[in-house]
């Protein structure tokens, strides 16, 4: 397990969700769509900064330059129609612009047409199941697995308070409660459709580097997509409070080149074919009939 963790950490560098000191902005992301929320956040922040400078600037000028102690006398007019039209129209135009950008971002995020791959994600307490449905227009048979907190991270979890929470490390990167036994492996430069649901309670699949998160709700299939631009290891968490071990169901995505992914997928398909068939379900009526005979 340690060797596998080392290999996982070495592949493409490890990217985590935690911020660094003095970080003032969102994570830029590694998918083709992740720039949308990043840019929209910057635009909204810029608008708020400009409004703040104008409003507070005017307020401080009025307070200090036109105060009574300096002999300022208040004007007698009650309103100014032109001014009122201007300061009503400008905010409306700003809101319409932001709504247009936000709606466009959401519709493009939900548009899974033209997907080259489909992965089904099911959330359970407290693990994820990944099923590979299709790739490049061809169905994938029996490639799927559960992904849960690996033994090394689970052992670290049991150190409890008072111990060093970063005692278990892989290279220079702490992987406290961040490793899984089986990561989700995906190809880069591929439009991947994710269909996400829940098997028991509501979960939420969240990888910050992808720029989005999506709820996994029992009985409901939610769908979105991602196109990863560069190989690497990207980490996330369940973003929905789903039970007492909610903090112990991390997400690890390993993005590989198309050639490396095709090789990995063929290996998984071959292993699935060699695996013994599951045991037949127990038939109580047949057993009773046999005993009766």
C-alpha positions as CSV (number, residue, x, y, z in Angstrom):
1,X,0.0,0.0,0.0
2,X,2.8,2.4,0.8
3,X,4.4,1.7,-2.6
4,X,1.1,2.4,-4.3
5,X,0.7,5.6,-2.4
6,X,4.2,6.8,-3.3
7,X,3.5,6.0,-7.0
8,X,0.2,7.9,-6.8
9,X,1.8,10.9,-5.2
10,X,4.7,11.0,-7.7
11,X,2.4,10.9,-10.8
12,X,2.1,14.4,-12.1
13,X,2.4,16.1,-8.7
14,X,-0.3,16.2,-6.0
15,X,-2.9,18.9,-6.1
16,X,-5.0,19.5,-3.0
17,X,-8.0,21.6,-2.2
18,X,-6.5,23.4,0.8
19,X,-5.5,27.1,0.3
20,X,-2.0,28.4,0.8
21,X,-1.2,31.3,3.1
22,X,-2.4,34.7,1.9
23,X,-4.4,33.2,-0.9
24,X,-7.0,35.8,-1.9
25,X,-8.6,34.2,-4.9
26,X,-10.3,31.0,-6.0
27,X,-8.5,28.0,-7.3
28,X,-8.0,28.5,-11.1
29,X,-8.7,24.8,-11.9
30,X,-7.5,22.3,-14.5
31,X,-10.6,21.7,-16.7
32,X,-11.7,23.6,-19.8
33,X,-14.8,24.8,-17.9
34,X,-13.2,25.8,-14.6
35,X,-12.2,29.2,-15.9
36,X,-16.0,30.2,-16.0
37,X,-16.6,30.4,-12.2
38,X,-13.1,31.8,-11.8
39,X,-13.6,34.6,-14.2
40,X,-17.2,35.3,-13.0
41,X,-15.9,35.6,-9.4
42,X,-13.2,38.1,-10.5
43,X,-15.8,40.1,-12.5
44,X,-18.2,40.2,-9.6
45,X,-15.4,41.2,-7.2
46,X,-14.3,44.0,-9.6
47,X,-17.9,45.3,-9.8
48,X,-18.2,45.2,-6.0
49,X,-14.8,47.0,-5.5
50,X,-15.8,49.8,-8.0
51,X,-19.2,50.3,-6.3
52,X,-17.6,50.3,-2.9
53,X,-15.0,52.9,-3.9
54,X,-17.7,55.1,-5.4
55,X,-20.1,54.8,-2.5
56,X,-17.7,55.1,0.3
57,X,-15.7,57.7,-1.5
58,X,-18.7,59.9,-1.9
59,X,-19.7,59.3,1.7
60,X,-16.3,60.3,3.1
61,X,-16.1,63.4,0.8
62,X,-19.5,64.4,2.1
63,X,-18.6,63.8,5.7
64,X,-15.3,65.7,5.7
65,X,-15.5,68.3,3.0
66,X,-19.1,69.4,3.4
67,X,-19.5,69.2,7.1
68,X,-21.3,71.9,9.2
69,X,-18.1,72.9,11.0
70,X,-16.7,74.1,7.7
71,X,-19.7,76.2,7.0
72,X,-21.4,73.9,4.5
73,X,-25.1,74.6,4.1
74,X,-27.5,71.9,2.9
75,X,-29.2,72.3,-0.4
76,X,-33.0,72.6,-0.4
77,X,-33.9,70.4,-3.4
78,X,-35.7,67.2,-2.7
79,X,-34.7,65.1,-5.7
80,X,-33.0,65.0,-9.1
81,X,-34.8,63.0,-11.7
82,X,-31.8,62.6,-14.0
83,X,-29.6,61.4,-11.1
84,X,-32.2,59.0,-9.9
85,X,-32.7,57.5,-13.4
86,X,-28.9,57.1,-13.7
87,X,-28.3,55.4,-10.3
88,X,-31.3,53.1,-11.0
89,X,-30.4,52.2,-14.5
90,X,-26.7,51.4,-13.9
91,X,-27.3,48.8,-11.2
92,X,-30.0,47.2,-13.3
93,X,-27.6,46.9,-16.2
94,X,-24.9,45.4,-13.9
95,X,-27.4,42.8,-12.5
96,X,-28.5,41.9,-16.1
97,X,-24.9,41.5,-17.2
98,X,-24.0,39.3,-14.2
99,X,-27.2,37.2,-14.6
100,X,-26.4,36.7,-18.3
101,X,-22.8,35.5,-17.5
102,X,-24.0,33.3,-14.7
103,X,-26.8,31.7,-16.6
104,X,-24.5,31.1,-19.6
105,X,-22.0,29.4,-17.3
106,X,-24.6,27.2,-15.8
107,X,-26.1,26.1,-19.1
108,X,-22.7,25.3,-20.5
109,X,-21.8,23.3,-17.4
110,X,-25.0,21.3,-17.7
111,X,-24.6,20.6,-21.5
112,X,-23.2,17.1,-21.7
113,X,-23.8,16.7,-25.5
114,X,-20.8,15.5,-27.4
115,X,-19.4,13.6,-24.4
116,X,-16.7,11.1,-25.3
117,X,-16.9,9.1,-22.0
118,X,-19.5,8.4,-19.3
119,X,-18.7,7.6,-15.7
120,X,-21.3,6.8,-13.1
121,X,-20.6,7.9,-9.5
122,X,-22.6,6.6,-6.6
123,X,-22.2,7.9,-3.0
124,X,-22.4,5.7,0.0
125,X,-21.7,6.1,3.7
126,X,-18.7,6.6,3.5
127,X,-17.3,5.6,0.2
128,X,-17.7,6.2,-3.5
129,X,-18.5,3.7,-6.3
130,X,-17.2,4.4,-9.8
131,X,-18.6,2.6,-12.8
132,X,-17.1,3.2,-16.3
133,X,-20.1,3.1,-18.7
134,X,-18.7,4.0,-22.1
135,X,-15.5,5.4,-23.8
136,X,-15.2,6.8,-27.3
137,X,-18.6,5.6,-28.3
138,X,-18.0,2.0,-27.1
139,X,-19.7,0.5,-24.0
140,X,-17.4,-0.7,-21.2
141,X,-18.3,-4.0,-19.6
142,X,-17.8,-4.7,-15.8
143,X,-15.2,-2.0,-15.0
144,X,-16.1,-0.5,-11.7
145,X,-15.0,-0.5,-8.1
146,X,-15.5,1.0,-4.6
147,X,-13.2,3.8,-3.5
148,X,-12.7,4.3,0.2
149,X,-10.3,5.8,2.7
150,X,-7.1,3.7,2.5
151,X,-5.6,1.8,5.4
152,X,-2.7,4.2,5.9
153,X,-5.0,7.2,6.2
154,X,-7.5,5.3,8.4
155,X,-4.6,4.3,10.7
156,X,-3.7,8.0,10.9
157,X,-7.3,8.9,11.7
158,X,-7.2,6.7,14.7
159,X,-4.3,8.7,16.3
160,X,-7.0,10.9,17.9
161,X,-6.4,14.3,19.4
162,X,-3.1,15.1,21.0
163,X,-1.1,13.3,18.3
164,X,0.5,14.8,15.3
165,X,-2.1,14.7,12.6
166,X,0.5,14.9,9.8
167,X,2.5,12.0,11.1
168,X,1.8,9.9,7.9
169,X,3.5,11.5,4.9
170,X,4.2,10.5,1.3
171,X,7.4,12.3,0.2
172,X,7.0,16.0,1.1
173,X,3.2,16.0,0.8
174,X,1.0,15.2,3.8
175,X,-1.8,12.9,2.9
176,X,-3.6,12.9,6.2
177,X,-7.1,11.5,5.5
178,X,-6.7,12.3,1.8
179,X,-5.7,8.9,0.3
180,X,-8.0,6.2,-1.1
181,X,-7.4,2.6,-1.9
182,X,-8.6,3.0,-5.5
183,X,-8.6,6.4,-7.2
184,X,-10.8,7.3,-10.1
185,X,-8.6,7.2,-13.3
186,X,-9.6,9.5,-16.1
187,X,-8.1,10.6,-19.5
188,X,-7.1,14.1,-20.3
189,X,-8.4,16.1,-23.3
190,X,-11.7,14.1,-23.2
191,X,-15.2,15.4,-22.6
192,X,-16.3,13.2,-19.7
193,X,-19.9,13.0,-18.7
194,X,-20.5,12.3,-15.0
195,X,-23.8,10.8,-13.9
196,X,-24.0,11.1,-10.1
197,X,-26.5,9.6,-7.6
198,X,-26.7,8.5,-4.0
199,X,-27.1,5.0,-2.7
200,X,-28.3,5.8,0.8
201,X,-28.3,9.5,1.9
202,X,-27.4,12.8,0.1
203,X,-23.7,13.2,-0.7
204,X,-21.9,15.7,-2.9
205,X,-19.0,14.9,-5.2
206,X,-16.5,17.8,-5.1
207,X,-13.1,18.2,-6.7
208,X,-12.1,21.9,-6.5
209,X,-9.7,21.7,-9.4
210,X,-12.7,20.8,-11.7
211,X,-14.5,24.0,-10.8
212,X,-17.8,22.4,-9.7
213,X,-19.5,20.1,-7.2
214,X,-22.7,18.1,-7.7
215,X,-25.1,16.5,-5.2
216,X,-25.5,12.7,-5.2
217,X,-29.2,12.3,-4.3
218,X,-30.8,8.8,-3.9
219,X,-33.4,8.2,-6.6
220,X,-32.1,11.2,-8.7
221,X,-29.5,11.2,-11.5
222,X,-27.6,14.5,-11.8
223,X,-25.3,15.0,-14.7
224,X,-22.4,17.3,-15.7
225,X,-19.1,17.1,-17.5
226,X,-15.4,17.9,-17.3
227,X,-12.5,18.0,-19.8
228,X,-9.2,17.8,-17.9
229,X,-6.4,19.7,-19.5
230,X,-3.3,18.2,-17.8
231,X,-2.3,15.0,-16.1
232,X,-2.0,14.9,-12.4
233,X,-3.6,13.8,-9.1
234,X,-6.5,15.9,-7.9
235,X,-8.2,15.6,-4.6
236,X,-11.6,16.4,-3.2
237,X,-14.1,15.6,-0.5
238,X,-17.8,14.8,0.0
239,X,-19.2,18.3,0.4
240,X,-22.5,17.2,2.0
241,X,-22.8,16.4,5.7
242,X,-23.7,12.7,5.2
243,X,-23.1,11.1,8.6
244,X,-20.7,10.6,11.5
245,X,-17.8,9.7,9.2
246,X,-18.5,12.4,6.6
247,X,-15.0,13.7,6.9
248,X,-13.5,10.3,6.0
249,X,-14.7,9.8,2.4
250,X,-12.1,11.7,0.3
251,X,-12.0,11.7,-3.5
252,X,-8.8,11.1,-5.5
253,X,-8.8,11.5,-9.3
254,X,-5.7,10.5,-11.4
255,X,-5.7,12.1,-14.8
256,X,-3.6,10.3,-17.4
257,X,-2.8,10.7,-21.1
258,X,-5.2,9.0,-23.5
259,X,-2.6,6.3,-24.3
260,X,-1.9,5.6,-20.6
261,X,-5.6,5.6,-19.8
262,X,-6.4,3.2,-22.7
263,X,-3.8,0.8,-21.4
264,X,-5.1,1.1,-17.8
265,X,-8.7,0.5,-19.0
266,X,-7.8,-2.6,-21.0
267,X,-6.0,-4.0,-18.0
268,X,-9.1,-3.4,-15.8
269,X,-11.3,-5.0,-18.4
270,X,-9.1,-8.1,-18.7
271,X,-9.0,-8.4,-14.9
272,X,-12.8,-8.2,-14.8
273,X,-13.2,-11.0,-17.3
274,X,-10.8,-13.2,-15.3
275,X,-12.6,-12.5,-12.0
276,X,-14.7,-15.4,-10.7
277,X,-18.5,-15.0,-11.1
278,X,-20.4,-13.8,-8.0
279,X,-22.0,-16.6,-6.0
280,X,-25.6,-17.5,-7.0
281,X,-28.3,-16.0,-4.7
282,X,-29.6,-18.2,-2.0
283,X,-32.8,-19.9,-3.0
284,X,-34.7,-20.9,0.2
285,X,-37.6,-22.6,-1.7
286,X,-35.2,-24.8,-3.6
287,X,-33.5,-25.9,-0.4
288,X,-36.9,-26.7,1.2
289,X,-37.9,-28.7,-1.8
290,X,-34.6,-30.7,-1.7
291,X,-35.0,-31.4,2.0
292,X,-38.6,-32.5,1.5
293,X,-37.6,-35.0,-1.2
